[in-house]
Amino acid sequence: MKKAKSLLKNLLLLKNSFLTLLILLPFLHSSQIANYVNNGGFEDIYNCALPNQIHVAKYWRSVDSVSAFPSLLSTCSGMNNAPLNGNTYQWPRSGNNYALNSVLCEPPACSVELNRLYLRNRLKQNLQSGHTYCVKFYANICNTSSYGSDGFAAYFGDNTLDTINKPGVPLTYLVPQVQNTNGNIITDTLNWILITGTFVANGTEKHLLIGNFKSDAATTKTIINVSTSTLGVFTDVCIDDVSCIDIDLPAFAGPDVFCIPGNSVYVGRPQDVGIDKACMWYKLPNMTNAIDTAAGIWVSPVSNSTYVVKQDICGVIKYDTVVVVMSGAAISETESLKEKLNIYPVPANAELNINFTVDVADRFKTLSIFNSLGQLLREEEIKFTNQTAIVKTANLTNGVYFICLTDQQGFSINKRFVIAK
């Protein structure tokens, strides 16, 4: 009885979010990771309150959890240290937040044990062996910095980063895969400057470090602020919009979809840092004037329309198209098929039976399973025998899930089910 009440409570809590999930499912199940950097714009934060250390931004931290931290600067009222703070006057390149890091601080301006800071990010997933990745981040020199420098790089590594016992010194034994060109001294305190490069992953990379991996002597620098140079040689820098994208990522406009006249429909993949600026959208037949720049967009056509996304990842250009068909019949068809779809037992345990009261054996070939947050857990081929298919669910923990059945034209129907063991 207690378990049943708990499940009922979960179902009621999910009632409002279910409609949103149904909107997202058609493109979530067909897309893949674009930007491997978690929270690349520093926008997702635990709270808006001081102290403004980098770990307030989700998935970001210093090399370890006990040393000095880079800072998080924000326009939110609880921090209110962007654009004006004691180091710079700078708005975020996008959104509301950015990081503040130190890439150079020669003694005696800083301690010999603490003269570098590094931003660390836990990637969404390990990079894939043999794949080439396009890495980008933007830097802006703080106004109070006495010197500009060329010490900007990105290093991708595994869990051996946890063995670093002196995280506040130049990590010269790490060889960054993406390095600002030697001698390319960045001095701009006004504009955001792009640092970019490509590299081939070995498949063990699960963490990202951003900082200066060169020794003080190897770092090329030039004085930019005479008034603060009396304090010593140091370069503090703002960092924003960090991305790492597979250079061969397919362009994704999404499956062809129906749209009720007067409504809007989402096409493309979920929006994220890096991939948004890489994608430009056009509406045929006009391939001259882009209608938007983002990984995915909402469109409201008045007639059947074809949209094209042009994707540029470090110079590798790809295209994809999606057709939006204006019809109210799609909703009727969806509701009609849902009425003919039965899922049992309720709740399920090790197996889930999917049964149609009509013959769909030759129509639906793909099954996707999502959790209550809309995260794709599994995608597989499905085969109906006598209008029934059996899905193994033994690896699913107790909770509420959703199935999405999709045909070759991109038409899909979704239904909720419960696991209780």
N, C-alpha and C positions, 0 to 999 in steps of 0.2 A: 504493500500500500504506500509505504514511504517513497519507494522508487517511482511508482506511478505518479505521485504528486510532484516529485522533482522533475520528471519528464514533462508533465503538463505545464509546469512553471516555465521550463525552457522554451516550450512551444509558444507560450503566450508572449514571452520576451522577444521572440524572433518574428512575431507577426508583422511588425512595422518594417523590419529590415528585409523581409522576404521579397517585397515588390522591387526594391532596389537591386537585390541579387538577381532577380529574373532579367532585369535590364542588362546587367553586366555579364551574365553567363555566355551569351553568344560569342563575344569577342575574347573573354578570358580563357576559354578552353582552347582556342585556336592560336593564341599568341604564346610567346616565350620570353625568357629574360632578355631585356634589351640592355639596360644599364646594370652591370653587376655590382656597382657601388650602392650600398644601402644609404638612403637619406642623403643623396649627393648634394642637395641644396641646403642642408642643415635646417630644414623647415619643420621636421617632426621632432618636437621637444617634449621632455617630461613635464616641465613646468616653466613658467615665465617669472623667475625670481632669482635674486642674487643668492649665492655667488654664481657668476656666469662662467663656470668652467665647462670645457668641451663635452664632458660626459653628460651634460644636460641634454645635448642633442643625441637622439637615439642612434645606436650603432657606432658612435664615435667615442674616442677616448685618447689618452696618451699611450705611449708604448706599454706602460704598466699602469697599475691602479694606485700607486702610492707616491710617485714623483710629481714634480711640478707639471701643471697642465696648460696646454693652449687654452685660449679663451673663446667663448661664444658671445658674439655681439648681436644685438637684436633691436628692432624697433618696437617690440612689445612693451606695454606699459610697466611691467614688473621689472624689466632690465633697463629699458630706455637708454641704451648706450650706443645706439646707432641712429644717425650718423656720427654724432658728437660724443667723443670720449677722451680720455687722456692721451691716446696714441694717435688718433687720426680723425679726420672728418670725411666719412665715406658711407654712402648708401650701399646696401646689398646690390650685387649685380642683378639678382632676381629675388623675388620673395621678400622675406623679412629678416633673415638671419645670415650670418657668415662667420667664419672662424678667424681668429687672430693667432698667428704663429711667429716664432722667432727662428730665423734661418742662419743668423750669424750674430755672435756677441763675444768679441775677443776679450780675454782678461787684460786689464783689471776691471773692465766695465761689468763683467760677469764672473762668477766663480768658475774655476777650472772644472768643477764637478757638475756645473749647471750652466752651460752656455749654448745649448741647442734645445729646441722643442720639436716634437714630431706628432703629426696627426695620424691616428690609427683608425681604420675602418674594417669591420667584419663584413666581408663580401656576402652577397645573397646566396652564392653558391661557388664551389671551387671552379676556377677557370678550366677550360677543356684543353687537354693535351693536343698540341699541334695546331691549335687555332690561333689566328692573329687578332690582336685586340688593339683598338683605337682608344687611347687614353687622353683625356682633356681635363684641365682645371685652370682656373683663372686667378691671377695674383695681382695685388695692388700694394705698393709700398706705403707704409704708414708715414704720415707727415713728420713725426718726431724722429724717424730713423736718421742716423748720421751718414750712413752709406747705402748706396744701391749695390746689388751684387748679382752674380749669375747662379747662385746656389739654390736651384729649385729642381726637385726631382720626385719621382714616384717609384716606390719599391713594392713589389708584390712577393709575399713570402708565406711560409707555412707556420705551424705552431712553434717552431724553434724561436720565433720572436719572443716567446715567453721566457726564454733563458737569458735574455739581455738583462744584466745586473747593473749597468750604468747607462740608463736611457737618456741622461741629460748632457751627454758629450757627443762629439761628431762620430757617427756610426760608419766609419770609413771602410770597415770590412764588409759592409753590405753594398752590392753593386746594383744600383737602380736600373730597372728596365727602360724607364723613360726619363731622360735628363735634358734640362734646358741646355742649349748649345753653349759650350765653354766660351767665355768671353762676351756672351750676349747679356750684358749687364742691364738689369731692369731698374729703372730709376723713377718710373711714372708714379706719382702720388695722386693722380687725378683719375686715370682710366684703368679699367680692368684689362690685364694683358694675358693672352692665351698661352699656356704651356701645353704642348701636345707632342705625341709620338706614338709609334706602334711597336709591338713586340710579339713574339711567339711564345705561348704559355707551355709549361711542361705538365700541367694538370695538378700540381700540388699547391698552387697559389690560392689561399683563402683569406689573406689579410692584405691591406694596403697601408703603406706608410708614405706620408708626404712631408718633405723637409729637405735639408741640405746634408748630403752624405759625404761631402768633401772636407778635407782638413781646412783650417783657417788659411794656411799658406797656399793651398790649391784653389781657394775661392777668389775669383776675380772680383774686385770691388772698386768703387769710386765714391768720393765724398759728394754728398748732395745737400747737406744741411750743416753749414758752418757753425750755427749757434749751438747745436747739440753734439758736434764733433769733439768738443772739450770733455764730454762725458765718456768718450771712447768710441770704438768701432762696433756698430751694431745695426742690424737690419731686421726690423719687424715687418710682417707682411699679412695682409688680409687674403683669405682664400675662400673661393665660392665656386659653385657649380662643377662638381667633380663627377666624372663619368668614365666608365670602362666598357666599351661595346665591341662585340665580335664584329670584325670588319666584313664578314660574310653573312651577317644577319639578313634574312630575307625581308624585303619590304612587305608590309602587311597592311592591307586596306580592310581586311575582314571578309567574311562570307557575304554573298548577296543577301539582301534583307528586304522585308516588306515594311512599309511605313503607312500608317493611317493618315489620310489627307488632313492637313492642319496640325499635325504633330511633328516631333523631331525624333531622329534616330542617331545613335552613336556608331561611327565607323572608325576602323583602325585599331591600334593597340592602346593599352593604358598609357596615360601621359607620365613622363618621368624626365629627370634632368638628363641632358645630353641628347637623348633620342628626340625630344621635342624640337630642338633647333635643327636636327638633321632631316626633318620631314616637312615637305611642302605639299600642299593639297591644291588640286585643280579640278574644275568641273568641265567635262567635255561638252563642246568641242574646243573650249578655250584652254590651251596649254601655254599661254603667254603670261596671263595674270593669275598669280596664286591667290586662292581665297582664304588660306590660313596657313600657319606654321605650327605644327604640333604632331605628336605621335598619333593622336586620335582626335576626332572632332565631332560635334553635333551638327547635323544638317537637317534642313527643313525644306525639301524640294516641293514644288507644286505639281510636278509631273515625273514620270519615270526618268531617272538621271543616273549618269555614270560618273564616278569620282575617281581621280587618279592621285596616288601618293608617290612623290619622288623622294627617295631616301639617299642621303649622301653621308657615308661613314668614312671619314678620312680620305675622301676622293673616290671611294667605290660607290657608284651610283646604281640604284636599282629602282624598279617601278612595280606597282601593283594597282589593281583596279577593283572597284566594288560597284555593283548595280543596286540602286535603291528603287524598288517597285512600289508605286503608290497603289495601295489596295487595303480595304477594310476586311477583305476576305481572310487575310492571314490570321487575324484575331479569332474569327469564327472557326477556322480550321484548327487552330491551336486548342481552343476550348473544346471542340468536338472530339479531338483525339485524346485530350486529357480525361474526358468522361469515359472513354473506352479503354483507359489505361488503369490497371490494377497492380498494386505493389503489396506483397505480403511475404511473411507474416508481419504483424504489427504488434510490438516491436520485433525487429529481426535480430538474429544472432550470427550464425556462421554463414548463412545463405540468404539471398534476397531473390524472390521470384518476381519477374516482370511479365505481366500478362496483358495482352490486348484482346478485346472482344471482336476485333476485325483482323484481317490478314495483313500484317506489315512486314512479313519475313524478307521481302525484297527491297524494303525501303530504308529502314534504320539500320545502319551498319556500325555506328560509333557510339560508345557509351562513355560519359565522363562523370566522375564523382567529385563533388566539392564539399568542403566542410561549411560550417555555419558562417564563416568569415568570407566565403567566396573563394577560398584558396583551392586550386586544383590539386587533388590527391592522386587521381588515377585516370588514365584514358586508355581504352582498349576496344578491340573489335567485339561486337556482340552478334550472336546468332540465335534466331528464333526458331523453335520447333513446335508446331501446333500452336502458334501465336504466343509461346512462352519461352522466356530465356532465364537462366539461372546465373546469378552473379555471386562470387565468393566475397564474403564480408568479414571473415574471421579476423583479419588484421585491423579492422576498424574498432576504435575504442567507443565506449558509451557516449551517445550524443545524437545530435540532429544533423542530417546530411541531405544533399540534394543530388539527384541524378539528372543528367542532360542527355537526351537522345537526339542525334543529329543525322540528317540524311545528306546525300551527296550535293544537294543544292544549297546547303547551309541552313535549311529549315530545322528548327529544334523545338522540343517540348521539354519542360522541366517539372520535376515532382519531388516532394520532400519525403524522407523516410527516417526512421529512428532505429538506433542500435542500442539494445539493453541486454547485458549478459549476466 
